[in-house]
Amino acid sequence: MRIRWAYAAASDLAAIRDYLREQRPSLMQSTIRKLYDTTRSLKKFPNRGRIGRLAGTRELVLSPMPYIVVYSVEHEVVHILRLIHASEDWP
């Protein structure tokens, strides 16, 4: 399995990093590392997330952190589509 990041997901990761740098600098590095490492784990376990709200997607909840990785699995590729804060209003 390969991991491919959609532009929107990469932008989400950058926005999370920027927010934490401003608001919670002590948590920035560990949070970004956890997000990145968790998405990489989908290489070995691509179906570990729950069935997604949108057709054809899956969602991996990063408990106890308030983030959800939205992704799809296609052949030998895991597509990271979005990184959503659990408090966001999204489909």
HTML snippet that shows the backbone in 3Dmol.js (N, CA, C, O; Angstrom):
<script src="https://3Dmol.org/build/3Dmol-min.js"></script>
<div id="view" style="width:600px;height:400px;position:relative"></div>
<script>
const pdb = `
ATOM      1  N   MET A   1       0.839  -1.194   0.000  1.00  0.00           N
ATOM      2  CA  MET A   1       0.000   0.000   0.000  1.00  0.00           C
ATOM      3  C   MET A   1       0.880   1.252   0.000  1.00  0.00           C
ATOM      4  O   MET A   1       1.929   1.311   0.641  1.00  0.00           O
ATOM      5  N   ARG A   2       0.409   2.235  -0.739  1.00  0.00           N
ATOM      6  CA  ARG A   2       1.055   3.548  -0.734  1.00  0.00           C
ATOM      7  C   ARG A   2       0.079   4.546  -0.135  1.00  0.00           C
ATOM      8  O   ARG A   2      -1.136   4.350  -0.170  1.00  0.00           O
ATOM      9  N   ILE A   3       0.631   5.615   0.411  1.00  0.00           N
ATOM     10  CA  ILE A   3      -0.174   6.710   0.955  1.00  0.00           C
ATOM     11  C   ILE A   3      -0.053   7.897   0.011  1.00  0.00           C
ATOM     12  O   ILE A   3       1.051   8.289  -0.367  1.00  0.00           O
ATOM     13  N   ARG A   4      -1.182   8.460  -0.363  1.00  0.00           N
ATOM     14  CA  ARG A   4      -1.216   9.678  -1.187  1.00  0.00           C
ATOM     15  C   ARG A   4      -2.031  10.732  -0.443  1.00  0.00           C
ATOM     16  O   ARG A   4      -3.154  10.473  -0.010  1.00  0.00           O
ATOM     17  N   TRP A   5      -1.460  11.904  -0.303  1.00  0.00           N
ATOM     18  CA  TRP A   5      -2.138  13.010   0.382  1.00  0.00           C
ATOM     19  C   TRP A   5      -2.793  13.919  -0.652  1.00  0.00           C
ATOM     20  O   TRP A   5      -2.127  14.416  -1.561  1.00  0.00           O
ATOM     21  N   ALA A   6      -4.078  14.130  -0.513  1.00  0.00           N
ATOM     22  CA  ALA A   6      -4.768  15.115  -1.338  1.00  0.00           C
ATOM     23  C   ALA A   6      -4.318  16.508  -0.902  1.00  0.00           C
ATOM     24  O   ALA A   6      -3.910  16.715   0.240  1.00  0.00           O
ATOM     25  N   TYR A   7      -4.400  17.441  -1.820  1.00  0.00           N
ATOM     26  CA  TYR A   7      -4.023  18.815  -1.503  1.00  0.00           C
ATOM     27  C   TYR A   7      -4.785  19.328  -0.276  1.00  0.00           C
ATOM     28  O   TYR A   7      -4.203  19.985   0.587  1.00  0.00           O
ATOM     29  N   ALA A   8      -6.081  19.030  -0.201  1.00  0.00           N
ATOM     30  CA  ALA A   8      -6.903  19.495   0.926  1.00  0.00           C
ATOM     31  C   ALA A   8      -6.402  18.928   2.253  1.00  0.00           C
ATOM     32  O   ALA A   8      -6.391  19.635   3.261  1.00  0.00           O
ATOM     33  N   ALA A   9      -5.991  17.669   2.264  1.00  0.00           N
ATOM     34  CA  ALA A   9      -5.491  17.048   3.496  1.00  0.00           C
ATOM     35  C   ALA A   9      -4.156  17.668   3.910  1.00  0.00           C
ATOM     36  O   ALA A   9      -3.928  17.925   5.092  1.00  0.00           O
ATOM     37  N   ALA A  10      -3.283  17.904   2.943  1.00  0.00           N
ATOM     38  CA  ALA A  10      -2.001  18.549   3.249  1.00  0.00           C
ATOM     39  C   ALA A  10      -2.233  19.962   3.785  1.00  0.00           C
ATOM     40  O   ALA A  10      -1.533  20.406   4.695  1.00  0.00           O
ATOM     41  N   SER A  11      -3.209  20.661   3.225  1.00  0.00           N
ATOM     42  CA  SER A  11      -3.560  22.001   3.714  1.00  0.00           C
ATOM     43  C   SER A  11      -4.130  21.927   5.128  1.00  0.00           C
ATOM     44  O   SER A  11      -3.840  22.782   5.965  1.00  0.00           O
ATOM     45  N   ASP A  12      -4.942  20.905   5.391  1.00  0.00           N
ATOM     46  CA  ASP A  12      -5.481  20.721   6.739  1.00  0.00           C
ATOM     47  C   ASP A  12      -4.355  20.520   7.750  1.00  0.00           C
ATOM     48  O   ASP A  12      -4.370  21.109   8.831  1.00  0.00           O
ATOM     49  N   LEU A  13      -3.377  19.683   7.393  1.00  0.00           N
ATOM     50  CA  LEU A  13      -2.249  19.424   8.292  1.00  0.00           C
ATOM     51  C   LEU A  13      -1.466  20.708   8.556  1.00  0.00           C
ATOM     52  O   LEU A  13      -1.078  20.975   9.693  1.00  0.00           O
ATOM     53  N   ALA A  14      -1.235  21.493   7.524  1.00  0.00           N
ATOM     54  CA  ALA A  14      -0.521  22.767   7.683  1.00  0.00           C
ATOM     55  C   ALA A  14      -1.318  23.736   8.557  1.00  0.00           C
ATOM     56  O   ALA A  14      -0.739  24.451   9.375  1.00  0.00           O
ATOM     57  N   ALA A  15      -2.628  23.763   8.390  1.00  0.00           N
ATOM     58  CA  ALA A  15      -3.467  24.652   9.194  1.00  0.00           C
ATOM     59  C   ALA A  15      -3.461  24.234  10.667  1.00  0.00           C
ATOM     60  O   ALA A  15      -3.425  25.082  11.558  1.00  0.00           O
ATOM     61  N   ILE A  16      -3.496  22.935  10.912  1.00  0.00           N
ATOM     62  CA  ILE A  16      -3.421  22.436  12.290  1.00  0.00           C
ATOM     63  C   ILE A  16      -2.088  22.830  12.907  1.00  0.00           C
ATOM     64  O   ILE A  16      -2.034  23.304  14.041  1.00  0.00           O
ATOM     65  N   ARG A  17      -1.011  22.631  12.150  1.00  0.00           N
ATOM     66  CA  ARG A  17       0.319  23.014  12.626  1.00  0.00           C
ATOM     67  C   ARG A  17       0.386  24.504  12.939  1.00  0.00           C
ATOM     68  O   ARG A  17       0.895  24.890  13.992  1.00  0.00           O
ATOM     69  N   ASP A  18      -0.116  25.337  12.049  1.00  0.00           N
ATOM     70  CA  ASP A  18      -0.068  26.782  12.252  1.00  0.00           C
ATOM     71  C   ASP A  18      -0.893  27.210  13.466  1.00  0.00           C
ATOM     72  O   ASP A  18      -0.470  28.065  14.245  1.00  0.00           O
ATOM     73  N   TYR A  19      -2.065  26.612  13.616  1.00  0.00           N
ATOM     74  CA  TYR A  19      -2.907  26.925  14.770  1.00  0.00           C
ATOM     75  C   TYR A  19      -2.200  26.552  16.075  1.00  0.00           C
ATOM     76  O   TYR A  19      -2.151  27.341  17.018  1.00  0.00           O
ATOM     77  N   LEU A  20      -1.657  25.341  16.108  1.00  0.00           N
ATOM     78  CA  LEU A  20      -0.979  24.899  17.334  1.00  0.00           C
ATOM     79  C   LEU A  20       0.270  25.727  17.614  1.00  0.00           C
ATOM     80  O   LEU A  20       0.584  25.997  18.774  1.00  0.00           O
ATOM     81  N   ARG A  21       0.973  26.127  16.585  1.00  0.00           N
ATOM     82  CA  ARG A  21       2.168  26.966  16.775  1.00  0.00           C
ATOM     83  C   ARG A  21       1.792  28.265  17.490  1.00  0.00           C
ATOM     84  O   ARG A  21       2.538  28.761  18.335  1.00  0.00           O
ATOM     85  N   GLU A  22       0.624  28.806  17.138  1.00  0.00           N
ATOM     86  CA  GLU A  22       0.149  30.057  17.754  1.00  0.00           C
ATOM     87  C   GLU A  22      -0.471  29.845  19.130  1.00  0.00           C
ATOM     88  O   GLU A  22      -0.170  30.570  20.078  1.00  0.00           O
ATOM     89  N   GLN A  23      -1.343  28.840  19.225  1.00  0.00           N
ATOM     90  CA  GLN A  23      -2.168  28.684  20.421  1.00  0.00           C
ATOM     91  C   GLN A  23      -1.621  27.702  21.454  1.00  0.00           C
ATOM     92  O   GLN A  23      -1.782  27.925  22.654  1.00  0.00           O
ATOM     93  N   ARG A  24      -0.987  26.635  21.020  1.00  0.00           N
ATOM     94  CA  ARG A  24      -0.510  25.585  21.927  1.00  0.00           C
ATOM     95  C   ARG A  24       0.847  25.070  21.461  1.00  0.00           C
ATOM     96  O   ARG A  24       0.961  23.901  21.092  1.00  0.00           O
ATOM     97  N   PRO A  25       1.870  25.905  21.468  1.00  0.00           N
ATOM     98  CA  PRO A  25       3.166  25.499  20.901  1.00  0.00           C
ATOM     99  C   PRO A  25       3.756  24.240  21.538  1.00  0.00           C
ATOM    100  O   PRO A  25       4.463  23.484  20.872  1.00  0.00           O
ATOM    101  N   SER A  26       3.476  24.015  22.804  1.00  0.00           N
ATOM    102  CA  SER A  26       4.033  22.830  23.462  1.00  0.00           C
ATOM    103  C   SER A  26       3.441  21.526  22.923  1.00  0.00           C
ATOM    104  O   SER A  26       4.028  20.458  23.102  1.00  0.00           O
ATOM    105  N   LEU A  27       2.277  21.609  22.261  1.00  0.00           N
ATOM    106  CA  LEU A  27       1.624  20.416  21.714  1.00  0.00           C
ATOM    107  C   LEU A  27       1.838  20.237  20.216  1.00  0.00           C
ATOM    108  O   LEU A  27       1.497  19.197  19.653  1.00  0.00           O
ATOM    109  N   MET A  28       2.401  21.251  19.579  1.00  0.00           N
ATOM    110  CA  MET A  28       2.487  21.225  18.124  1.00  0.00           C
ATOM    111  C   MET A  28       3.243  20.008  17.593  1.00  0.00           C
ATOM    112  O   MET A  28       2.698  19.247  16.794  1.00  0.00           O
ATOM    113  N   GLN A  29       4.457  19.819  18.013  1.00  0.00           N
ATOM    114  CA  GLN A  29       5.284  18.760  17.443  1.00  0.00           C
ATOM    115  C   GLN A  29       4.693  17.370  17.695  1.00  0.00           C
ATOM    116  O   GLN A  29       4.634  16.551  16.778  1.00  0.00           O
ATOM    117  N   SER A  30       4.261  17.100  18.907  1.00  0.00           N
ATOM    118  CA  SER A  30       3.726  15.767  19.210  1.00  0.00           C
ATOM    119  C   SER A  30       2.407  15.509  18.479  1.00  0.00           C
ATOM    120  O   SER A  30       2.144  14.385  18.051  1.00  0.00           O
ATOM    121  N   THR A  31       1.590  16.534  18.337  1.00  0.00           N
ATOM    122  CA  THR A  31       0.310  16.364  17.643  1.00  0.00           C
ATOM    123  C   THR A  31       0.520  16.102  16.161  1.00  0.00           C
ATOM    124  O   THR A  31      -0.096  15.197  15.599  1.00  0.00           O
ATOM    125  N   ILE A  32       1.371  16.871  15.533  1.00  0.00           N
ATOM    126  CA  ILE A  32       1.641  16.684  14.103  1.00  0.00           C
ATOM    127  C   ILE A  32       2.273  15.316  13.867  1.00  0.00           C
ATOM    128  O   ILE A  32       1.928  14.631  12.905  1.00  0.00           O
ATOM    129  N   ARG A  33       3.182  14.921  14.728  1.00  0.00           N
ATOM    130  CA  ARG A  33       3.820  13.598  14.604  1.00  0.00           C
ATOM    131  C   ARG A  33       2.770  12.489  14.723  1.00  0.00           C
ATOM    132  O   ARG A  33       2.789  11.531  13.949  1.00  0.00           O
ATOM    133  N   LYS A  34       1.858  12.615  15.684  1.00  0.00           N
ATOM    134  CA  LYS A  34       0.808  11.605  15.879  1.00  0.00           C
ATOM    135  C   LYS A  34      -0.105  11.533  14.650  1.00  0.00           C
ATOM    136  O   LYS A  34      -0.453  10.442  14.198  1.00  0.00           O
ATOM    137  N   LEU A  35      -0.490  12.684  14.114  1.00  0.00           N
ATOM    138  CA  LEU A  35      -1.328  12.701  12.913  1.00  0.00           C
ATOM    139  C   LEU A  35      -0.621  12.014  11.739  1.00  0.00           C
ATOM    140  O   LEU A  35      -1.210  11.193  11.036  1.00  0.00           O
ATOM    141  N   TYR A  36       0.627  12.360  11.549  1.00  0.00           N
ATOM    142  CA  TYR A  36       1.399  11.806  10.438  1.00  0.00           C
ATOM    143  C   TYR A  36       1.614  10.302  10.620  1.00  0.00           C
ATOM    144  O   TYR A  36       1.407   9.529   9.685  1.00  0.00           O
ATOM    145  N   ASP A  37       2.026   9.887  11.818  1.00  0.00           N
ATOM    146  CA  ASP A  37       2.278   8.465  12.074  1.00  0.00           C
ATOM    147  C   ASP A  37       1.007   7.632  11.941  1.00  0.00           C
ATOM    148  O   ASP A  37       1.043   6.512  11.431  1.00  0.00           O
ATOM    149  N   THR A  38      -0.106   8.177  12.398  1.00  0.00           N
ATOM    150  CA  THR A  38      -1.371   7.446  12.295  1.00  0.00           C
ATOM    151  C   THR A  38      -1.768   7.246  10.846  1.00  0.00           C
ATOM    152  O   THR A  38      -2.231   6.168  10.475  1.00  0.00           O
ATOM    153  N   THR A  39      -1.593   8.267  10.023  1.00  0.00           N
ATOM    154  CA  THR A  39      -1.931   8.099   8.609  1.00  0.00           C
ATOM    155  C   THR A  39      -0.996   7.080   7.955  1.00  0.00           C
ATOM    156  O   THR A  39      -1.428   6.305   7.103  1.00  0.00           O
ATOM    157  N   ARG A  40       0.261   7.075   8.341  1.00  0.00           N
ATOM    158  CA  ARG A  40       1.203   6.084   7.794  1.00  0.00           C
ATOM    159  C   ARG A  40       0.813   4.664   8.171  1.00  0.00           C
ATOM    160  O   ARG A  40       1.066   3.728   7.413  1.00  0.00           O
ATOM    161  N   SER A  41       0.195   4.497   9.344  1.00  0.00           N
ATOM    162  CA  SER A  41      -0.195   3.160   9.782  1.00  0.00           C
ATOM    163  C   SER A  41      -1.257   2.552   8.864  1.00  0.00           C
ATOM    164  O   SER A  41      -1.455   1.337   8.857  1.00  0.00           O
ATOM    165  N   LEU A  42      -1.931   3.390   8.099  1.00  0.00           N
ATOM    166  CA  LEU A  42      -2.934   2.887   7.172  1.00  0.00           C
ATOM    167  C   LEU A  42      -2.310   2.074   6.035  1.00  0.00           C
ATOM    168  O   LEU A  42      -3.021   1.352   5.335  1.00  0.00           O
ATOM    169  N   LYS A  43      -0.996   2.179   5.843  1.00  0.00           N
ATOM    170  CA  LYS A  43      -0.309   1.355   4.857  1.00  0.00           C
ATOM    171  C   LYS A  43      -0.512  -0.126   5.161  1.00  0.00           C
ATOM    172  O   LYS A  43      -0.757  -0.928   4.260  1.00  0.00           O
ATOM    173  N   LYS A  44      -0.408  -0.476   6.427  1.00  0.00           N
ATOM    174  CA  LYS A  44      -0.527  -1.880   6.835  1.00  0.00           C
ATOM    175  C   LYS A  44      -1.960  -2.280   7.162  1.00  0.00           C
ATOM    176  O   LYS A  44      -2.345  -3.434   6.974  1.00  0.00           O
ATOM    177  N   PHE A  45      -2.747  -1.329   7.650  1.00  0.00           N
ATOM    178  CA  PHE A  45      -4.119  -1.610   8.077  1.00  0.00           C
ATOM    179  C   PHE A  45      -5.090  -0.616   7.453  1.00  0.00           C
ATOM    180  O   PHE A  45      -5.666   0.207   8.165  1.00  0.00           O
ATOM    181  N   PRO A  46      -5.283  -0.674   6.145  1.00  0.00           N
ATOM    182  CA  PRO A  46      -6.062   0.357   5.459  1.00  0.00           C
ATOM    183  C   PRO A  46      -7.550   0.384   5.805  1.00  0.00           C
ATOM    184  O   PRO A  46      -8.207   1.407   5.611  1.00  0.00           O
ATOM    185  N   ASN A  47      -8.077  -0.700   6.304  1.00  0.00           N
ATOM    186  CA  ASN A  47      -9.514  -0.736   6.603  1.00  0.00           C
ATOM    187  C   ASN A  47      -9.812  -0.620   8.089  1.00  0.00           C
ATOM    188  O   ASN A  47     -10.902  -0.984   8.531  1.00  0.00           O
ATOM    189  N   ARG A  48      -8.865  -0.120   8.860  1.00  0.00           N
ATOM    190  CA  ARG A  48      -9.075  -0.070  10.302  1.00  0.00           C
ATOM    191  C   ARG A  48     -10.056   1.015  10.722  1.00  0.00           C
ATOM    192  O   ARG A  48     -10.641   0.919  11.801  1.00  0.00           O
ATOM    193  N   GLY A  49     -10.249   2.029   9.914  1.00  0.00           N
ATOM    194  CA  GLY A  49     -11.205   3.083  10.231  1.00  0.00           C
ATOM    195  C   GLY A  49     -12.632   2.628   9.982  1.00  0.00           C
ATOM    196  O   GLY A  49     -12.875   1.621   9.318  1.00  0.00           O
ATOM    197  N   ARG A  50     -13.569   3.387  10.526  1.00  0.00           N
ATOM    198  CA  ARG A  50     -14.991   3.075  10.330  1.00  0.00           C
ATOM    199  C   ARG A  50     -15.428   3.492   8.927  1.00  0.00           C
ATOM    200  O   ARG A  50     -14.733   4.251   8.253  1.00  0.00           O
ATOM    201  N   ILE A  51     -16.561   3.000   8.504  1.00  0.00           N
ATOM    202  CA  ILE A  51     -17.127   3.409   7.220  1.00  0.00           C
ATOM    203  C   ILE A  51     -17.442   4.899   7.302  1.00  0.00           C
ATOM    204  O   ILE A  51     -18.004   5.366   8.293  1.00  0.00           O
ATOM    205  N   GLY A  52     -17.079   5.640   6.262  1.00  0.00           N
ATOM    206  CA  GLY A  52     -17.212   7.091   6.267  1.00  0.00           C
ATOM    207  C   GLY A  52     -18.621   7.598   6.029  1.00  0.00           C
ATOM    208  O   GLY A  52     -19.503   6.862   5.587  1.00  0.00           O
ATOM    209  N   ARG A  53     -18.809   8.862   6.330  1.00  0.00           N
ATOM    210  CA  ARG A  53     -20.096   9.519   6.100  1.00  0.00           C
ATOM    211  C   ARG A  53     -20.360   9.714   4.615  1.00  0.00           C
ATOM    212  O   ARG A  53     -21.507   9.697   4.168  1.00  0.00           O
ATOM    213  N   LEU A  54     -19.288   9.899   3.860  1.00  0.00           N
ATOM    214  CA  LEU A  54     -19.408  10.053   2.407  1.00  0.00           C
ATOM    215  C   LEU A  54     -19.140   8.707   1.742  1.00  0.00           C
ATOM    216  O   LEU A  54     -18.241   7.976   2.158  1.00  0.00           O
ATOM    217  N   ALA A  55     -19.904   8.382   0.725  1.00  0.00           N
ATOM    218  CA  ALA A  55     -19.755   7.107   0.023  1.00  0.00           C
ATOM    219  C   ALA A  55     -18.318   6.899  -0.434  1.00  0.00           C
ATOM    220  O   ALA A  55     -17.691   7.809  -0.977  1.00  0.00           O
ATOM    221  N   GLY A  56     -17.807   5.705  -0.213  1.00  0.00           N
ATOM    222  CA  GLY A  56     -16.468   5.361  -0.672  1.00  0.00           C
ATOM    223  C   GLY A  56     -15.349   5.814   0.233  1.00  0.00           C
ATOM    224  O   GLY A  56     -14.178   5.668  -0.115  1.00  0.00           O
ATOM    225  N   THR A  57     -15.685   6.364   1.392  1.00  0.00           N
ATOM    226  CA  THR A  57     -14.643   6.828   2.309  1.00  0.00           C
ATOM    227  C   THR A  57     -14.657   6.030   3.600  1.00  0.00           C
ATOM    228  O   THR A  57     -15.608   5.311   3.908  1.00  0.00           O
ATOM    229  N   ARG A  58     -13.586   6.181   4.331  1.00  0.00           N
ATOM    230  CA  ARG A  58     -13.456   5.631   5.673  1.00  0.00           C
ATOM    231  C   ARG A  58     -12.991   6.776   6.567  1.00  0.00           C
ATOM    232  O   ARG A  58     -12.465   7.779   6.086  1.00  0.00           O
ATOM    233  N   GLU A  59     -13.192   6.613   7.880  1.00  0.00           N
ATOM    234  CA  GLU A  59     -12.810   7.645   8.846  1.00  0.00           C
ATOM    235  C   GLU A  59     -12.059   6.990   9.994  1.00  0.00           C
ATOM    236  O   GLU A  59     -12.514   6.007  10.579  1.00  0.00           O
ATOM    237  N   LEU A  60     -10.910   7.553  10.297  1.00  0.00           N
ATOM    238  CA  LEU A  60     -10.113   7.061  11.409  1.00  0.00           C
ATOM    239  C   LEU A  60     -10.110   8.135  12.490  1.00  0.00           C
ATOM    240  O   LEU A  60      -9.562   9.220  12.296  1.00  0.00           O
ATOM    241  N   VAL A  61     -10.720   7.829  13.619  1.00  0.00           N
ATOM    242  CA  VAL A  61     -10.809   8.767  14.743  1.00  0.00           C
ATOM    243  C   VAL A  61      -9.534   8.643  15.561  1.00  0.00           C
ATOM    244  O   VAL A  61      -9.139   7.541  15.943  1.00  0.00           O
ATOM    245  N   LEU A  62      -8.891   9.777  15.829  1.00  0.00           N
ATOM    246  CA  LEU A  62      -7.637   9.772  16.565  1.00  0.00           C
ATOM    247  C   LEU A  62      -7.875  10.091  18.039  1.00  0.00           C
ATOM    248  O   LEU A  62      -7.413  11.116  18.541  1.00  0.00           O
ATOM    249  N   SER A  63      -8.578   9.235  18.709  1.00  0.00           N
ATOM    250  CA  SER A  63      -8.869   9.428  20.119  1.00  0.00           C
ATOM    251  C   SER A  63      -7.583   9.297  20.931  1.00  0.00           C
ATOM    252  O   SER A  63      -6.785   8.411  20.626  1.00  0.00           O
ATOM    253  N   PRO A  64      -7.340  10.109  21.925  1.00  0.00           N
ATOM    254  CA  PRO A  64      -8.200  11.129  22.511  1.00  0.00           C
ATOM    255  C   PRO A  64      -8.091  12.491  21.830  1.00  0.00           C
ATOM    256  O   PRO A  64      -8.682  13.464  22.299  1.00  0.00           O
ATOM    257  N   MET A  65      -7.346  12.571  20.735  1.00  0.00           N
ATOM    258  CA  MET A  65      -7.242  13.851  20.035  1.00  0.00           C
ATOM    259  C   MET A  65      -8.540  14.115  19.274  1.00  0.00           C
ATOM    260  O   MET A  65      -9.255  13.175  18.926  1.00  0.00           O
ATOM    261  N   PRO A  66      -8.847  15.375  19.015  1.00  0.00           N
ATOM    262  CA  PRO A  66     -10.127  15.708  18.375  1.00  0.00           C
ATOM    263  C   PRO A  66     -10.068  15.718  16.845  1.00  0.00           C
ATOM    264  O   PRO A  66     -10.697  16.563  16.208  1.00  0.00           O
ATOM    265  N   TYR A  67      -9.321  14.789  16.255  1.00  0.00           N
ATOM    266  CA  TYR A  67      -9.167  14.794  14.802  1.00  0.00           C
ATOM    267  C   TYR A  67      -9.671  13.503  14.186  1.00  0.00           C
ATOM    268  O   TYR A  67      -9.627  12.435  14.798  1.00  0.00           O
ATOM    269  N   ILE A  68     -10.152  13.631  12.952  1.00  0.00           N
ATOM    270  CA  ILE A  68     -10.627  12.504  12.178  1.00  0.00           C
ATOM    271  C   ILE A  68      -9.915  12.537  10.828  1.00  0.00           C
ATOM    272  O   ILE A  68      -9.921  13.556  10.137  1.00  0.00           O
ATOM    273  N   VAL A  69      -9.308  11.424  10.464  1.00  0.00           N
ATOM    274  CA  VAL A  69      -8.676  11.287   9.153  1.00  0.00           C
ATOM    275  C   VAL A  69      -9.716  10.687   8.213  1.00  0.00           C
ATOM    276  O   VAL A  69     -10.206   9.581   8.439  1.00  0.00           O
ATOM    277  N   VAL A  70     -10.043  11.423   7.166  1.00  0.00           N
ATOM    278  CA  VAL A  70     -10.984  10.942   6.151  1.00  0.00           C
ATOM    279  C   VAL A  70     -10.140  10.441   4.975  1.00  0.00           C
ATOM    280  O   VAL A  70      -9.293  11.163   4.449  1.00  0.00           O
ATOM    281  N   TYR A  71     -10.390   9.195   4.576  1.00  0.00           N
ATOM    282  CA  TYR A  71      -9.563   8.610   3.523  1.00  0.00           C
ATOM    283  C   TYR A  71     -10.363   7.616   2.690  1.00  0.00           C
ATOM    284  O   TYR A  71     -11.471   7.222   3.054  1.00  0.00           O
ATOM    285  N   SER A  72      -9.783   7.226   1.578  1.00  0.00           N
ATOM    286  CA  SER A  72     -10.371   6.182   0.747  1.00  0.00           C
ATOM    287  C   SER A  72      -9.266   5.198   0.382  1.00  0.00           C
ATOM    288  O   SER A  72      -8.081   5.533   0.389  1.00  0.00           O
ATOM    289  N   VAL A  73      -9.679   3.992   0.069  1.00  0.00           N
ATOM    290  CA  VAL A  73      -8.736   2.941  -0.315  1.00  0.00           C
ATOM    291  C   VAL A  73      -9.088   2.507  -1.725  1.00  0.00           C
ATOM    292  O   VAL A  73     -10.226   2.143  -2.020  1.00  0.00           O
ATOM    293  N   GLU A  74      -8.086   2.554  -2.584  1.00  0.00           N
ATOM    294  CA  GLU A  74      -8.295   2.230  -3.993  1.00  0.00           C
ATOM    295  C   GLU A  74      -7.123   1.392  -4.476  1.00  0.00           C
ATOM    296  O   GLU A  74      -5.996   1.880  -4.559  1.00  0.00           O
ATOM    297  N   HIS A  75      -7.385   0.143  -4.791  1.00  0.00           N
ATOM    298  CA  HIS A  75      -6.340  -0.788  -5.224  1.00  0.00           C
ATOM    299  C   HIS A  75      -5.237  -0.831  -4.169  1.00  0.00           C
ATOM    300  O   HIS A  75      -5.484  -1.286  -3.052  1.00  0.00           O
ATOM    301  N   GLU A  76      -4.064  -0.383  -4.482  1.00  0.00           N
ATOM    302  CA  GLU A  76      -2.937  -0.415  -3.548  1.00  0.00           C
ATOM    303  C   GLU A  76      -2.583   0.971  -3.013  1.00  0.00           C
ATOM    304  O   GLU A  76      -1.444   1.209  -2.609  1.00  0.00           O
ATOM    305  N   VAL A  77      -3.559   1.890  -3.008  1.00  0.00           N
ATOM    306  CA  VAL A  77      -3.300   3.266  -2.578  1.00  0.00           C
ATOM    307  C   VAL A  77      -4.334   3.696  -1.537  1.00  0.00           C
ATOM    308  O   VAL A  77      -5.538   3.508  -1.712  1.00  0.00           O
ATOM    309  N   VAL A  78      -3.826   4.278  -0.452  1.00  0.00           N
ATOM    310  CA  VAL A  78      -4.690   4.921   0.536  1.00  0.00           C
ATOM    311  C   VAL A  78      -4.614   6.416   0.248  1.00  0.00           C
ATOM    312  O   VAL A  78      -3.538   7.012   0.297  1.00  0.00           O
ATOM    313  N   HIS A  79      -5.755   7.011  -0.052  1.00  0.00           N
ATOM    314  CA  HIS A  79      -5.822   8.437  -0.350  1.00  0.00           C
ATOM    315  C   HIS A  79      -6.285   9.180   0.911  1.00  0.00           C
ATOM    316  O   HIS A  79      -7.420   9.009   1.357  1.00  0.00           O
ATOM    317  N   ILE A  80      -5.409   9.994   1.471  1.00  0.00           N
ATOM    318  CA  ILE A  80      -5.771  10.817   2.620  1.00  0.00           C
ATOM    319  C   ILE A  80      -6.484  12.039   2.045  1.00  0.00           C
ATOM    320  O   ILE A  80      -5.881  12.852   1.344  1.00  0.00           O
ATOM    321  N   LEU A  81      -7.773  12.155   2.351  1.00  0.00           N
ATOM    322  CA  LEU A  81      -8.592  13.199   1.733  1.00  0.00           C
ATOM    323  C   LEU A  81      -8.690  14.456   2.582  1.00  0.00           C
ATOM    324  O   LEU A  81      -8.590  15.566   2.058  1.00  0.00           O
ATOM    325  N   ARG A  82      -8.883  14.296   3.885  1.00  0.00           N
ATOM    326  CA  ARG A  82      -9.021  15.448   4.788  1.00  0.00           C
ATOM    327  C   ARG A  82      -8.580  15.061   6.190  1.00  0.00           C
ATOM    328  O   ARG A  82      -8.594  13.886   6.559  1.00  0.00           O
ATOM    329  N   LEU A  83      -8.190  16.058   6.960  1.00  0.00           N
ATOM    330  CA  LEU A  83      -7.986  15.934   8.407  1.00  0.00           C
ATOM    331  C   LEU A  83      -8.963  16.918   9.027  1.00  0.00           C
ATOM    332  O   LEU A  83      -8.811  18.132   8.886  1.00  0.00           O
ATOM    333  N   ILE A  84      -9.955  16.394   9.706  1.00  0.00           N
ATOM    334  CA  ILE A  84     -11.062  17.204  10.205  1.00  0.00           C
ATOM    335  C   ILE A  84     -11.011  17.277  11.729  1.00  0.00           C
ATOM    336  O   ILE A  84     -10.792  16.266  12.397  1.00  0.00           O
ATOM    337  N   HIS A  85     -11.213  18.470  12.274  1.00  0.00           N
ATOM    338  CA  HIS A  85     -11.391  18.599  13.721  1.00  0.00           C
ATOM    339  C   HIS A  85     -12.791  18.122  14.038  1.00  0.00           C
ATOM    340  O   HIS A  85     -13.738  18.486  13.340  1.00  0.00           O
ATOM    341  N   ALA A  86     -12.945  17.317  15.075  1.00  0.00           N
ATOM    342  CA  ALA A  86     -14.231  16.704  15.392  1.00  0.00           C
ATOM    343  C   ALA A  86     -15.341  17.727  15.631  1.00  0.00           C
ATOM    344  O   ALA A  86     -16.517  17.395  15.477  1.00  0.00           O
ATOM    345  N   SER A  87     -14.998  18.956  16.001  1.00  0.00           N
ATOM    346  CA  SER A  87     -16.016  19.971  16.252  1.00  0.00           C
ATOM    347  C   SER A  87     -16.501  20.647  14.970  1.00  0.00           C
ATOM    348  O   SER A  87     -17.479  21.394  15.000  1.00  0.00           O
ATOM    349  N   GLU A  88     -15.832  20.397  13.853  1.00  0.00           N
ATOM    350  CA  GLU A  88     -16.229  21.014  12.585  1.00  0.00           C
ATOM    351  C   GLU A  88     -17.538  20.435  12.078  1.00  0.00           C
ATOM    352  O   GLU A  88     -17.836  19.259  12.288  1.00  0.00           O
ATOM    353  N   ASP A  89     -18.306  21.266  11.414  1.00  0.00           N
ATOM    354  CA  ASP A  89     -19.536  20.827  10.771  1.00  0.00           C
ATOM    355  C   ASP A  89     -19.173  20.376   9.365  1.00  0.00           C
ATOM    356  O   ASP A  89     -18.785  21.198   8.534  1.00  0.00           O
ATOM    357  N   TRP A  90     -19.290  19.112   9.095  1.00  0.00           N
ATOM    358  CA  TRP A  90     -18.938  18.569   7.803  1.00  0.00           C
ATOM    359  C   TRP A  90     -19.876  17.415   7.493  1.00  0.00           C
ATOM    360  O   TRP A  90     -20.502  16.863   8.398  1.00  0.00           O
ATOM    361  N   PRO A  91     -19.978  17.046   6.220  1.00  0.00           N
ATOM    362  CA  PRO A  91     -20.939  15.995   5.839  1.00  0.00           C
ATOM    363  C   PRO A  91     -20.696  14.677   6.532  1.00  0.00           C
ATOM    364  O   PRO A  91     -21.428  13.714   6.302  1.00  0.00           O
TER     365      PRO A  91
END
`;
const viewer = $3Dmol.createViewer("view");
viewer.addModel(pdb, "pdb");
viewer.setStyle({}, {cartoon: {color: "spectrum"}});
viewer.zoomTo();
viewer.render();
</script>
